[in-house]
Amino acid sequence: MDYGLHQQHQGILRQMAMEDDDLPELEPLPHERILHQTKGRISLDISAPSPSRGVPPYSLRCDRGVAYITNKRLVFLPVQPTEQFKSFSTIILKTENSHVVGASWGGFGANFWDAEVKPEADGNIPSDYTRVNMRLTFNDGGHSDWALRYEEIRGRLLHAASVARETGNTQILNSVTDEQLPEYSPREGGSRQSQVIASQAQIEQQADEAALAREQGQAAPDEPPPDYDEAQAQAIAMRFDERAREDAERGQ
């Protein structure tokens, strides 16, 4: 490589390293874990049509920031926050219709990730706009990793929310992560399906006992029985794994 080009390349790398040191860091909420952080130049666009007469359309743009996926939210922090824009966040379960928009001009240029979101009350979006369009622009790549991680965690959250509604235990949502689901080896003389049924039966039995106690006028315990959350988490993991395998078999 030409010495001049080499020096220029090293200078660019040093500048990028210095910029990375200045990137804002997210402080997670209780029970929140960061699962993905973008790299490179990321910009954010938020837009919404006029919700009613007299209220103008909404638009917001930030040219440089960092986007995070946690086990609860999507968060964007600008590199240089202002009084008008300090951050944007939305609960993952309040996002939908996401898709990747590929680069134009023969594959060159930035890629985009779009989604419809319902902003949080403290998500720094005016309360007049109950639904907005969110666009992340990936100027240096990374859109595929973001989209994949988002779909993975959203799928797990949707499944956990379904189980939480069935069992009445919303705390199960706090245990959702993007970690690989553990492999459960069938016990001798048993099958994987029987483990799923047994775990779910345990949860249902505990729910029935709590309902019976309420009917008999007994005070329900303030805390769940021992290993209750663990049993629910195990049931979720196995049911999610079963569903994923069934989907894969149907796709063959």
C-alpha positions in Angstrom: 0.0 0.0 0.0 1.2 3.5 -0.8 2.7 5.1 2.4 0.4 8.2 2.0 -2.7 6.1 1.7 -1.6 4.0 4.7 -1.2 7.1 6.8 -4.6 8.4 5.7 -6.2 5.0 6.5 -4.6 5.0 10.0 -5.8 8.6 10.6 -9.4 7.5 9.7 -9.2 4.6 12.1 -7.9 6.8 14.9 -10.7 9.3 14.3 -13.3 6.5 14.4 -11.8 5.2 17.6 -12.0 8.7 19.2 -15.6 9.1 18.1 -16.5 5.7 19.6 -15.1 6.8 22.9 -17.5 9.8 22.9 -20.6 7.7 22.1 -23.4 7.9 24.7 -24.0 4.9 26.9 -27.4 3.7 28.0 -28.1 3.3 31.7 -30.5 0.3 31.8 -33.7 0.3 33.9 -34.3 -2.2 36.6 -34.6 -5.7 35.2 -33.3 -4.4 31.9 -30.3 -5.8 30.0 -28.7 -4.4 26.9 -28.7 -7.0 24.1 -27.4 -5.1 21.1 -25.7 -1.8 20.4 -25.1 -0.3 17.0 -21.7 0.6 15.6 -20.8 3.2 13.0 -22.8 6.1 11.8 -26.5 5.7 12.7 -29.2 8.4 12.2 -32.8 8.5 13.4 -35.9 9.9 11.7 -39.3 10.1 13.4 -42.3 11.2 11.5 -46.1 11.1 11.9 -49.0 12.6 9.9 -51.3 15.2 11.4 -53.5 13.4 14.0 -56.2 16.0 14.0 -57.2 19.3 12.5 -54.9 22.1 13.8 -52.1 19.7 14.8 -49.3 19.8 12.2 -47.4 16.7 11.1 -44.5 15.7 13.3 -40.9 15.1 12.2 -37.6 14.8 14.0 -34.2 13.9 12.8 -30.9 13.2 14.5 -27.9 12.7 12.2 -25.7 10.8 14.7 -26.4 8.5 17.6 -26.4 5.0 19.1 -29.3 2.7 19.0 -29.8 0.0 21.6 -32.0 -3.1 21.8 -32.7 -4.3 25.4 -34.9 -7.0 26.7 -37.6 -4.4 27.0 -37.1 -1.4 24.7 -35.6 0.2 21.6 -33.5 3.3 22.6 -31.7 5.9 20.5 -29.3 8.3 22.2 -27.9 11.2 20.2 -24.1 11.9 20.2 -24.9 15.6 20.8 -28.2 15.9 22.8 -30.0 19.2 22.6 -32.8 20.7 24.6 -35.2 19.7 21.9 -34.0 16.1 21.6 -32.2 14.1 24.3 -33.3 10.5 23.6 -36.0 8.4 22.0 -37.4 5.1 23.4 -40.2 2.7 22.8 -41.3 -0.6 24.3 -40.5 -3.4 21.9 -44.0 -4.9 22.3 -45.4 -1.6 21.0 -43.5 -1.8 17.7 -44.8 -3.6 14.6 -44.5 -3.8 10.8 -40.7 -3.6 10.8 -38.8 -4.1 7.6 -35.4 -3.4 6.1 -35.1 -1.1 3.1 -32.0 -1.9 1.0 -29.6 0.6 -0.5 -30.4 2.1 -3.8 -28.1 3.0 -6.6 -27.0 -0.5 -7.4 -26.5 -1.6 -3.8 -24.4 1.4 -2.8 -25.4 3.7 -0.1 -27.1 3.5 3.3 -29.6 0.8 4.4 -32.7 1.6 6.4 -34.7 -0.1 9.1 -38.3 1.0 9.4 -41.0 0.3 12.0 -44.3 1.7 13.3 -44.2 2.4 17.0 -46.3 3.7 19.9 -44.0 6.0 21.8 -43.7 5.8 25.6 -45.2 8.5 27.7 -41.7 9.7 28.5 -40.2 8.8 25.1 -39.7 12.5 24.2 -42.5 12.5 21.6 -45.4 14.9 22.0 -48.5 13.2 23.4 -50.6 14.3 20.4 -48.9 11.6 18.3 -49.9 8.1 19.5 -48.3 6.3 16.6 -45.2 7.4 14.7 -42.9 6.0 12.0 -39.3 5.2 13.1 -36.4 4.9 10.6 -32.8 4.1 11.5 -30.3 4.8 8.8 -27.2 2.5 8.8 -24.5 4.4 7.0 -21.8 1.9 7.8 -23.7 -1.4 7.7 -25.0 -3.4 10.6 -28.7 -3.3 9.6 -29.0 -7.0 9.2 -27.6 -7.7 12.7 -30.0 -5.2 14.1 -33.1 -6.5 12.3 -32.2 -10.1 13.3 -31.7 -9.3 16.9 -34.9 -7.3 17.0 -37.0 -10.1 15.5 -35.5 -12.6 17.9 -36.2 -10.7 21.1 -39.6 -9.5 19.9 -40.7 -13.0 19.2 -39.6 -14.1 22.7 -41.4 -11.2 24.3 -44.6 -11.9 22.4 -44.5 -15.5 23.5 -43.7 -14.5 27.1 -46.6 -12.0 27.1 -48.9 -14.8 25.9 -47.8 -17.1 28.7 -48.0 -14.2 31.2 -51.7 -13.6 30.2 -52.4 -17.3 30.7 -50.8 -17.6 34.1 -51.3 -14.1 35.4 -47.6 -13.7 36.3 -46.3 -10.6 34.5 -42.9 -11.0 36.1 -42.0 -13.6 33.6 -41.4 -10.8 31.1 -38.4 -9.7 33.1 -36.6 -13.1 32.5 -36.7 -12.8 28.6 -33.2 -12.5 27.0 -31.7 -13.2 23.7 -29.5 -16.0 25.0 -29.7 -19.4 23.3 -32.5 -21.4 24.9 -31.0 -24.3 26.9 -31.2 -27.8 25.6 -33.4 -30.0 27.6 -32.5 -33.7 27.5 -35.4 -36.0 28.0 -35.3 -38.1 31.1 -35.0 -41.8 30.8 -38.3 -43.2 29.7 -39.7 -39.8 28.9 -39.8 -37.4 25.9 -39.3 -33.7 25.3 -43.0 -33.2 24.8 -43.8 -34.9 28.1 -41.5 -32.4 29.8 -43.3 -29.5 28.3 -46.6 -30.9 29.4 -45.3 -31.6 32.9 -43.9 -28.1 33.3 -47.1 -26.5 32.1 -49.2 -28.8 34.3 -47.2 -27.7 37.3 -48.0 -24.0 36.5 -51.6 -24.8 35.9 -51.9 -26.7 39.2 -50.4 -23.8 41.1 -52.8 -21.4 39.4 -55.8 -23.7 40.3 -54.7 -23.8 43.9 -54.5 -20.0 44.1 -57.9 -19.7 42.6 -59.4 -22.3 45.0 -57.9 -20.4 47.9 -59.5 -17.2 46.8 -62.9 -19.0 46.4 -62.6 -20.3 50.0 -61.8 -16.9 51.3 -58.3 -17.7 52.2 -55.7 -15.0 51.9 -53.5 -15.6 48.9 -49.8 -15.7 49.6 -47.9 -12.5 48.9 -45.2 -14.4 47.1 -45.4 -17.3 44.6 -44.5 -20.8 45.7 -40.8 -21.8 45.6 -39.4 -22.3 42.1 -42.6 -20.9 40.6 -40.8 -18.4 38.4 -38.2 -21.0 37.4 -40.9 -23.4 36.4 -42.6 -20.8 34.3 -39.4 -19.8 32.7 -38.6 -23.4 31.9 -42.1 -23.9 30.4 -41.7 -20.8 28.2 -38.3 -21.9 27.0 -39.5 -25.4 26.1 -42.8 -24.1 24.5 -40.8 -21.6 22.5 -38.4 -24.3 21.3 -41.3 -26.6 20.4 -43.0 -23.8 18.4 -39.7 -22.9 16.6 -39.2 -26.6 15.6 -42.8 -26.9 14.4 -42.4 -23.7 12.3 -39.2 -25.1 10.8 -40.9 -28.4 10.0 -43.8 -26.7 8.3 -41.4 -24.6 6.2 -39.7 -27.8 4.8 
